[in-house]
Amino acid sequence: MAREPREDYDWIDDPFNEKKIAEEQERLGMTGTSKTLVGVGCLLAAVGFAALVGLLLIGLV
């Protein structure tokens, strides 16, 4: 049998629920240092991707 849908679940605002996000980060152990390292890693990946695209465009010319 199908479960009854939860009436109080707000699926639109759920990704923006700051309390839920804070609880998830605490559960995962996301401290300030780990957040910074993830941000630096994303920045390096973006710069590397831009450099790769630049090299490919130069190679086509």
N, CA, C and O atoms as CSV, one atom per row, in Angstrom:
chain,resi,resn,atom,element,x,y,z
A,1,MET,N,N,0.833,-1.175,0.000
A,1,MET,CA,C,0.000,0.000,0.000
A,1,MET,C,C,0.885,1.247,0.000
A,1,MET,O,O,1.987,1.246,0.548
A,2,ALA,N,N,0.394,2.274,-0.605
A,2,ALA,CA,C,1.146,3.529,-0.675
A,2,ALA,C,C,1.077,4.257,0.662
A,2,ALA,O,O,0.082,4.197,1.384
A,3,ARG,N,N,2.166,4.940,0.959
A,3,ARG,CA,C,2.190,5.731,2.190
A,3,ARG,C,C,1.399,7.011,1.991
A,3,ARG,O,O,1.256,7.504,0.872
A,4,GLU,N,N,0.895,7.531,3.076
A,4,GLU,CA,C,0.179,8.801,3.033
A,4,GLU,C,C,1.206,9.919,2.844
A,4,GLU,O,O,2.240,9.919,3.512
A,5,PRO,N,N,0.941,10.862,1.955
A,5,PRO,CA,C,1.885,11.977,1.774
A,5,PRO,C,C,1.913,12.867,3.004
A,5,PRO,O,O,0.893,13.074,3.662
A,6,ARG,N,N,3.078,13.384,3.300
A,6,ARG,CA,C,3.207,14.293,4.438
A,6,ARG,C,C,2.703,15.667,4.022
A,6,ARG,O,O,3.210,16.260,3.070
A,7,GLU,N,N,1.728,16.157,4.721
A,7,GLU,CA,C,1.116,17.439,4.381
A,7,GLU,C,C,2.017,18.615,4.745
A,7,GLU,O,O,1.954,19.656,4.090
A,8,ASP,N,N,2.858,18.475,5.775
A,8,ASP,CA,C,3.648,19.599,6.250
A,8,ASP,C,C,4.980,19.745,5.516
A,8,ASP,O,O,5.734,20.670,5.818
A,9,TYR,N,N,5.293,18.880,4.576
A,9,TYR,CA,C,6.563,18.950,3.857
A,9,TYR,C,C,6.482,20.028,2.784
A,9,TYR,O,O,5.626,19.975,1.902
A,10,ASP,N,N,7.380,21.007,2.867
A,10,ASP,CA,C,7.409,22.112,1.909
A,10,ASP,C,C,8.579,21.884,0.968
A,10,ASP,O,O,9.697,22.302,1.268
A,11,TRP,N,N,8.348,21.234,-0.157
A,11,TRP,CA,C,9.416,20.819,-1.065
A,11,TRP,C,C,10.038,21.987,-1.816
A,11,TRP,O,O,11.138,21.856,-2.353
A,12,ILE,N,N,9.358,23.121,-1.864
A,12,ILE,CA,C,9.927,24.284,-2.551
A,12,ILE,C,C,10.985,24.961,-1.679
A,12,ILE,O,O,12.066,25.300,-2.162
A,13,ASP,N,N,10.681,25.154,-0.418
A,13,ASP,CA,C,11.601,25.850,0.475
A,13,ASP,C,C,12.596,24.915,1.158
A,13,ASP,O,O,13.484,25.389,1.866
A,14,ASP,N,N,12.476,23.621,0.969
A,14,ASP,CA,C,13.351,22.669,1.643
A,14,ASP,C,C,14.841,22.888,1.347
A,14,ASP,O,O,15.635,22.844,2.286
A,15,PRO,N,N,15.267,23.120,0.098
A,15,PRO,CA,C,16.698,23.328,-0.140
A,15,PRO,C,C,17.240,24.597,0.507
A,15,PRO,O,O,18.453,24.733,0.664
A,16,PHE,N,N,16.366,25.530,0.885
A,16,PHE,CA,C,16.792,26.796,1.459
A,16,PHE,C,C,16.571,26.853,2.969
A,16,PHE,O,O,16.705,27.918,3.572
A,17,ASN,N,N,16.238,25.730,3.578
A,17,ASN,CA,C,15.989,25.665,5.008
A,17,ASN,C,C,17.329,25.735,5.736
A,17,ASN,O,O,18.075,24.756,5.766
A,18,GLU,N,N,17.633,26.899,6.323
A,18,GLU,CA,C,18.926,27.115,6.946
A,18,GLU,C,C,19.154,26.195,8.137
A,18,GLU,O,O,20.282,25.764,8.375
A,19,LYS,N,N,18.102,25.889,8.886
A,19,LYS,CA,C,18.248,25.007,10.037
A,19,LYS,C,C,18.631,23.607,9.575
A,19,LYS,O,O,19.502,22.974,10.172
A,20,LYS,N,N,17.990,23.120,8.520
A,20,LYS,CA,C,18.290,21.795,7.997
A,20,LYS,C,C,19.709,21.749,7.430
A,20,LYS,O,O,20.418,20.759,7.611
A,21,ILE,N,N,20.125,22.817,6.743
A,21,ILE,CA,C,21.474,22.880,6.176
A,21,ILE,C,C,22.508,22.862,7.293
A,21,ILE,O,O,23.519,22.167,7.190
A,22,ALA,N,N,22.266,23.622,8.362
A,22,ALA,CA,C,23.204,23.662,9.483
A,22,ALA,C,C,23.309,22.297,10.152
A,22,ALA,O,O,24.404,21.872,10.521
A,23,GLU,N,N,22.183,21.606,10.312
A,23,GLU,CA,C,22.208,20.275,10.918
A,23,GLU,C,C,22.980,19.294,10.044
A,23,GLU,O,O,23.737,18.469,10.556
A,24,GLU,N,N,22.794,19.379,8.736
A,24,GLU,CA,C,23.502,18.482,7.812
A,24,GLU,C,C,25.002,18.749,7.837
A,24,GLU,O,O,25.800,17.812,7.822
A,25,GLN,N,N,25.392,20.027,7.877
A,25,GLN,CA,C,26.809,20.362,7.929
A,25,GLN,C,C,27.427,19.898,9.240
A,25,GLN,O,O,28.569,19.439,9.263
A,26,GLU,N,N,26.681,20.016,10.321
A,26,GLU,CA,C,27.189,19.542,11.612
A,26,GLU,C,C,27.344,18.027,11.601
A,26,GLU,O,O,28.308,17.494,12.149
A,27,ARG,N,N,26.402,17.340,10.983
A,27,ARG,CA,C,26.467,15.878,10.902
A,27,ARG,C,C,27.664,15.442,10.068
A,27,ARG,O,O,28.326,14.455,10.390
A,28,LEU,N,N,27.940,16.178,8.996
A,28,LEU,CA,C,29.054,15.834,8.126
A,28,LEU,C,C,30.386,16.346,8.650
A,28,LEU,O,O,31.436,15.957,8.139
A,29,GLY,N,N,30.367,17.198,9.645
A,29,GLY,CA,C,31.591,17.733,10.202
A,29,GLY,C,C,32.208,18.814,9.339
A,29,GLY,O,O,33.431,18.942,9.277
A,30,MET,N,N,31.372,19.593,8.674
A,30,MET,CA,C,31.882,20.664,7.816
A,30,MET,C,C,32.227,21.875,8.680
A,30,MET,O,O,31.353,22.668,9.028
A,31,THR,N,N,33.504,22.008,9.021
A,31,THR,CA,C,33.949,23.155,9.793
A,31,THR,C,C,34.371,24.261,8.839
A,31,THR,O,O,34.285,24.101,7.621
A,32,GLY,N,N,34.822,25.373,9.383
A,32,GLY,CA,C,35.263,26.485,8.554
A,32,GLY,C,C,36.436,26.104,7.674
A,32,GLY,O,O,36.514,26.532,6.522
A,33,THR,N,N,37.349,25.302,8.206
A,33,THR,CA,C,38.531,24.897,7.440
A,33,THR,C,C,38.150,24.001,6.267
A,33,THR,O,O,38.646,24.190,5.156
A,34,SER,N,N,37.283,23.039,6.503
A,34,SER,CA,C,36.911,22.133,5.416
A,34,SER,C,C,36.097,22.862,4.349
A,34,SER,O,O,36.219,22.560,3.162
A,35,LYS,N,N,35.264,23.823,4.767
A,35,LYS,CA,C,34.522,24.620,3.790
A,35,LYS,C,C,35.491,25.421,2.930
A,35,LYS,O,O,35.299,25.539,1.720
A,36,THR,N,N,36.520,25.965,3.545
A,36,THR,CA,C,37.516,26.738,2.807
A,36,THR,C,C,38.259,25.859,1.818
A,36,THR,O,O,38.493,26.259,0.678
A,37,LEU,N,N,38.629,24.669,2.248
A,37,LEU,CA,C,39.352,23.763,1.360
A,37,LEU,C,C,38.489,23.322,0.180
A,37,LEU,O,O,38.989,23.191,-0.937
A,38,VAL,N,N,37.224,23.099,0.413
A,38,VAL,CA,C,36.315,22.746,-0.679
A,38,VAL,C,C,36.194,23.921,-1.646
A,38,VAL,O,O,36.188,23.725,-2.862
A,39,GLY,N,N,36.099,25.128,-1.119
A,39,GLY,CA,C,36.016,26.318,-1.968
A,39,GLY,C,C,37.277,26.516,-2.798
A,39,GLY,O,O,37.193,26.856,-3.978
A,40,VAL,N,N,38.444,26.306,-2.194
A,40,VAL,CA,C,39.712,26.440,-2.921
A,40,VAL,C,C,39.812,25.363,-3.993
A,40,VAL,O,O,40.285,25.633,-5.097
A,41,GLY,N,N,39.377,24.151,-3.684
A,41,GLY,CA,C,39.395,23.074,-4.671
A,41,GLY,C,C,38.505,23.384,-5.860
A,41,GLY,O,O,38.884,23.133,-7.004
A,42,CYS,N,N,37.331,23.924,-5.601
A,42,CYS,CA,C,36.423,24.307,-6.698
A,42,CYS,C,C,37.034,25.429,-7.538
A,42,CYS,O,O,36.924,25.423,-8.764
A,43,LEU,N,N,37.672,26.381,-6.879
A,43,LEU,CA,C,38.312,27.484,-7.602
A,43,LEU,C,C,39.445,26.965,-8.483
A,43,LEU,O,O,39.575,27.379,-9.635
A,44,LEU,N,N,40.260,26.066,-7.951
A,44,LEU,CA,C,41.354,25.489,-8.739
A,44,LEU,C,C,40.819,24.682,-9.924
A,44,LEU,O,O,41.390,24.723,-11.014
A,45,ALA,N,N,39.739,23.961,-9.712
A,45,ALA,CA,C,39.145,23.189,-10.807
A,45,ALA,C,C,38.629,24.122,-11.898
A,45,ALA,O,O,38.798,23.836,-13.084
A,46,ALA,N,N,38.006,25.228,-11.515
A,46,ALA,CA,C,37.486,26.183,-12.495
A,46,ALA,C,C,38.633,26.834,-13.274
A,46,ALA,O,O,38.540,26.999,-14.491
A,47,VAL,N,N,39.707,27.203,-12.582
A,47,VAL,CA,C,40.864,27.806,-13.252
A,47,VAL,C,C,41.512,26.790,-14.187
A,47,VAL,O,O,41.900,27.134,-15.304
A,48,GLY,N,N,41.630,25.549,-13.742
A,48,GLY,CA,C,42.202,24.502,-14.593
A,48,GLY,C,C,41.361,24.252,-15.831
A,48,GLY,O,O,41.893,24.053,-16.923
A,49,PHE,N,N,40.063,24.263,-15.661
A,49,PHE,CA,C,39.173,24.058,-16.799
A,49,PHE,C,C,39.299,25.211,-17.795
A,49,PHE,O,O,39.338,24.988,-19.005
A,50,ALA,N,N,39.363,26.452,-17.280
A,50,ALA,CA,C,39.519,27.610,-18.157
A,50,ALA,C,C,40.854,27.546,-18.895
A,50,ALA,O,O,40.921,27.895,-20.074
A,51,ALA,N,N,41.913,27.108,-18.223
A,51,ALA,CA,C,43.212,26.991,-18.866
A,51,ALA,C,C,43.184,25.915,-19.960
A,51,ALA,O,O,43.762,26.088,-21.032
A,52,LEU,N,N,42.511,24.819,-19.671
A,52,LEU,CA,C,42.393,23.744,-20.662
A,52,LEU,C,C,41.634,24.214,-21.898
A,52,LEU,O,O,42.040,23.927,-23.025
A,53,VAL,N,N,40.549,24.925,-21.693
A,53,VAL,CA,C,39.784,25.460,-22.812
A,53,VAL,C,C,40.627,26.450,-23.594
A,53,VAL,O,O,40.589,26.450,-24.824
A,54,GLY,N,N,41.389,27.296,-22.907
A,54,GLY,CA,C,42.265,28.243,-23.570
A,54,GLY,C,C,43.317,27.541,-24.418
A,54,GLY,O,O,43.573,27.948,-25.551
A,55,LEU,N,N,43.923,26.499,-23.883
A,55,LEU,CA,C,44.936,25.753,-24.636
A,55,LEU,C,C,44.323,25.074,-25.869
A,55,LEU,O,O,44.940,25.030,-26.934
A,56,LEU,N,N,43.130,24.556,-25.713
A,56,LEU,CA,C,42.466,23.920,-26.849
A,56,LEU,C,C,42.136,24.950,-27.946
A,56,LEU,O,O,42.279,24.669,-29.136
A,57,LEU,N,N,41.700,26.126,-27.532
A,57,LEU,CA,C,41.393,27.168,-28.518
A,57,LEU,C,C,42.651,27.657,-29.226
A,57,LEU,O,O,42.629,27.917,-30.428
A,58,ILE,N,N,43.744,27.781,-28.484
A,58,ILE,CA,C,45.006,28.189,-29.101
A,58,ILE,C,C,45.491,27.110,-30.072
A,58,ILE,O,O,46.033,27.419,-31.133
A,59,GLY,N,N,45.296,25.865,-29.706
A,59,GLY,CA,C,45.714,24.758,-30.570
A,59,GLY,C,C,44.921,24.697,-31.859
A,59,GLY,O,O,45.434,24.212,-32.868
A,60,LEU,N,N,43.683,25.176,-31.857
A,60,LEU,CA,C,42.865,25.165,-33.065
A,60,LEU,C,C,43.279,26.249,-34.060
A,60,LEU,O,O,43.003,26.143,-35.255
A,61,VAL,N,N,43.933,27.275,-33.563
A,61,VAL,CA,C,44.318,28.403,-34.437
A,61,VAL,C,C,45.561,28.117,-35.164
A,61,VAL,O,O,46.029,28.950,-35.940
